[in-house]
Amino acid sequence: MELSYASVVWATRGLIAARRWPVRLSGLGHLPAEGGAVVASNHISYVDYLFVGLAAHRRGRIMRFAAKRELFEHPLAGPLLRRTGQLRVDRESGAGEVMERMAATAANGEVLGMFPEATISQAFVPKRAKIGAARIALQAGVPLIPAAVWGSQRIKTKGAPPHARSFPRGVAVSVAFAPPVDLSDGDPRAATDRLMGSITALVGDLQRTYPQQPASDDDRWWLPPHLGGTAPTLAEAEELAARESAERSARRIARRGPSPQQPPSDDG
């Protein structure tokens, strides 16, 4: 398994070198050198896990990410996810079983990578998160580490305009980590609010120090409006996400019929 993981790391490094993506890392010292941890990051692209996972590997840690069932069923991604020990998440199997497996992974000394927003934020700013990452950290008794990534939305993301190229050359990507979140009150909702406050501050820092600017007015799609960009507002992005969720549910019901179990709540 670890040989497969090392192969993915080398392949990622090869891709970064081939596409000439300068990657800047900061705050790696906040990620523990040993023992379990939950790393929670903002989510702005399909390749966030590559950059966050690579950053952890620079610290000498292997990060296990939770991936939805559909990715495990993909003919190309599925075998790779299984061989590298990633965690399959099937929301229809119930939130309790999923949480138990994730908490056991972290309690066993592994680093678990999570995106508490659950889906890509097409506004490219952090949105309200689910409490799962905090619940798992509390249950496993491990630190909850905030992380942030910026620039990856320019490589491959949801809702990019038709003229935006996938995997363009020379795109800078920044990844940062912050000190662990205070979990002493044992309240997962309050801990999640603190987590997202830290992640939002990290994202703001990465945005301010990002070394590149849009090449033209047409290239402002990857910036949120408050930075002079044309990305959707957070409210508009939430509407898009709600419509997509409803469409997915309709397709699932049409394909399989109503699920016998209720899906996890919004705070799952």
C-alpha positions in Angstrom: 0.0 0.0 0.0 2.7 2.5 1.0 4.6 1.7 -2.2 1.5 2.6 -4.2 1.2 5.8 -2.1 4.9 6.7 -2.8 4.2 6.2 -6.5 1.3 8.7 -6.4 3.6 11.2 -4.6 6.3 10.8 -7.3 3.7 11.1 -10.0 2.3 14.2 -8.4 5.7 15.8 -8.2 6.3 14.8 -11.8 3.1 16.5 -12.9 4.0 19.7 -10.9 7.4 19.8 -12.5 6.0 19.1 -16.0 3.4 21.8 -15.7 5.8 24.2 -13.9 3.5 24.9 -11.0 5.4 26.7 -8.2 4.1 25.3 -4.9 4.6 27.4 -1.7 4.1 25.7 1.6 3.9 27.4 5.0 3.1 26.3 8.6 4.2 22.7 8.1 5.4 22.7 11.7 1.8 22.8 12.9 1.3 19.3 11.5 2.5 16.8 14.1 5.5 14.7 13.1 3.9 11.6 14.6 0.6 10.4 16.0 -2.9 10.8 14.7 -4.4 14.1 13.5 -7.3 15.4 11.5 -6.4 18.0 8.8 -9.3 20.1 7.6 -8.9 22.2 4.5 -11.0 24.6 2.4 -12.1 23.0 -0.9 -11.9 24.9 -4.2 -10.8 22.4 -6.8 -10.7 18.8 -7.8 -7.0 18.6 -7.1 -6.9 20.1 -3.6 -6.1 16.6 -2.1 -3.0 16.4 -4.3 -1.5 19.6 -2.9 -2.6 19.2 0.7 -1.4 15.5 0.7 1.9 16.5 -0.9 2.4 19.1 1.8 1.9 16.5 4.5 4.3 14.2 2.8 7.0 16.9 3.0 6.4 16.7 6.7 7.0 12.9 6.5 3.3 12.1 6.9 1.0 10.0 4.8 -2.5 11.5 4.6 -5.6 9.4 4.2 -8.5 11.2 2.5 -12.2 10.4 2.7 -13.6 9.9 -0.8 -17.2 9.4 -1.9 -18.4 6.0 -3.1 -18.7 7.1 -6.7 -14.9 7.7 -6.9 -14.2 4.2 -5.7 -16.5 2.9 -8.4 -14.6 4.8 -11.1 -12.6 2.3 -13.3 -9.4 4.4 -13.1 -9.6 6.2 -9.7 -11.1 3.3 -7.8 -8.2 0.9 -7.9 -5.8 3.8 -7.1 -7.9 4.9 -4.1 -8.0 1.4 -2.7 -4.3 0.6 -3.2 -3.3 3.8 -1.4 -5.6 3.2 1.6 -8.1 6.0 1.1 -11.3 5.9 3.0 -14.6 5.1 1.2 -17.5 7.2 2.3 -21.0 5.9 1.4 -23.5 8.4 2.9 -26.3 5.8 2.3 -24.7 3.4 4.8 -25.3 5.8 7.6 -23.2 8.5 9.3 -22.4 6.5 12.4 -20.5 3.8 10.6 -18.5 6.3 8.5 -17.6 8.4 11.6 -16.4 5.2 13.5 -14.1 4.2 10.6 -12.6 7.7 10.3 -12.1 8.1 14.0 -10.5 4.7 14.2 -8.1 5.7 11.4 -7.0 8.9 13.3 -6.9 7.1 16.7 -4.6 4.5 15.1 -2.0 7.2 14.5 -2.8 8.2 11.0 -3.4 11.6 9.5 -6.9 12.0 8.1 -7.5 14.6 5.5 -11.0 16.2 5.3 -12.9 18.9 3.5 -15.5 20.0 6.0 -17.4 22.1 3.5 -18.2 18.7 1.8 -18.3 20.1 -1.7 -16.2 22.6 -3.8 -17.0 26.2 -3.0 -17.6 27.7 -6.4 -17.4 31.1 -4.7 -13.7 30.3 -3.8 -14.3 31.4 -0.2 -15.0 29.1 2.8 -18.6 28.4 3.5 -20.5 27.0 6.5 -19.0 23.5 7.3 -20.3 20.3 8.6 -19.2 19.2 12.1 -17.8 15.8 11.1 -14.1 16.8 11.2 -14.4 18.2 14.8 -16.5 15.2 15.9 -13.9 12.8 14.6 -11.0 14.6 16.2 -12.9 14.7 19.5 -13.8 11.0 19.3 -10.2 10.0 18.4 -8.6 12.3 20.8 -6.3 13.8 18.2 -5.5 17.4 17.2 -7.7 19.2 14.6 -5.3 21.1 12.2 -6.7 23.9 9.9 -5.3 24.0 6.4 -5.9 26.1 3.3 -5.1 25.9 -0.3 -5.2 28.7 -3.0 -4.5 28.7 -6.7 -5.6 25.2 -7.3 -9.0 26.4 -8.6 -7.1 27.6 -11.7 -6.0 24.0 -12.5 -9.3 22.1 -12.4 -12.5 23.1 -10.6 -16.2 22.9 -10.7 -18.1 25.5 -12.8 -15.1 27.0 -14.5 -16.0 29.0 -17.6 -15.7 27.3 -21.0 -12.6 29.4 -21.9 -10.7 28.3 -18.8 -8.1 25.6 -19.7 -7.6 22.6 -17.4 -4.1 22.0 -16.1 -2.5 25.1 -17.6 1.2 25.7 -17.2 2.8 28.0 -14.6 0.0 28.2 -12.1 1.2 29.0 -8.6 -0.4 27.0 -5.7 -0.1 27.9 -2.0 -0.8 25.6 0.9 -0.7 26.6 4.6 -1.4 25.1 8.0 -2.4 26.8 11.3 -2.1 25.8 15.0 -4.6 23.1 16.2 -8.1 24.2 17.0 -9.1 24.4 20.7 -11.2 21.3 21.5 -11.3 21.7 25.2 -15.0 22.5 25.5 -15.9 19.2 23.7 -18.5 21.0 21.5 -18.1 20.0 17.9 -20.2 22.8 16.6 -18.2 25.5 18.4 -15.0 23.7 17.4 -16.1 23.8 13.8 -16.8 27.5 14.0 -13.3 28.0 15.4 -11.9 25.8 12.7 -13.6 27.7 9.8 -12.5 31.0 11.4 -8.9 29.8 11.2 -9.3 28.4 7.7 -10.9 31.6 6.5 -8.0 33.6 8.0 -5.5 31.3 6.3 -7.3 31.7 2.9 -7.2 35.4 3.3 -3.4 35.3 4.0 -2.8 33.1 0.9 -4.9 35.4 -1.2 -3.0 38.5 -0.1 0.4 36.9 -0.7 -0.5 35.1 -3.9 2.2 35.9 -6.5 0.1 36.0 -9.6 -2.7 38.1 -10.9 -5.4 37.6 -13.7 -3.9 38.0 -17.2 -7.0 39.8 -18.5 -10.5 40.7 -17.6 -11.6 37.3 -18.9 -9.2 35.7 -16.5 -10.8 37.1 -13.4 -13.2 34.1 -13.0 -11.0 32.5 -10.4 -11.2 35.5 -8.0 -14.1 36.2 -5.7 -15.9 39.5 -6.1 -14.3 41.1 -3.1 -10.9 40.7 -4.8 -12.2 42.1 -8.1 -13.1 38.8 -9.6 -16.2 37.4 -11.4 -16.7 34.2 -9.4 -20.2 33.7 -7.9 -20.9 35.3 -4.6 -21.3 32.9 -1.6 -25.1 33.2 -1.8 -25.0 32.4 -5.5 -22.7 29.5 -5.0 -25.0 28.1 -2.3 -27.9 28.2 -4.7 -25.9 26.3 -7.3 -24.9 23.7 -4.8 -28.5 23.3 -3.6 -29.7 22.7 -7.2 -26.9 20.2 -7.9 -27.8 18.3 -4.7 -31.4 18.2 -5.6 -30.5 16.9 -9.1 -28.3 14.2 -7.7 -31.0 13.1 -5.3 -33.5 12.9 -8.1 -31.1 10.8 -10.2 -30.4 8.5 -7.3 -34.0 7.9 -6.6 -34.7 7.3 -10.3 -31.8 4.8 -10.5 -32.2 3.0 -7.2 -35.4 4.0 -5.6 -35.7 5.8 -2.3 -33.0 5.0 0.3 -34.3 3.1 3.3 -32.1 5.2 5.6 -32.1 9.0 6.1 -28.9 10.7 4.9 -26.7 12.4 7.5 -27.9 15.8 8.6 -26.3 19.0 7.4 -24.1 18.9 10.6 -22.9 15.3 9.8 
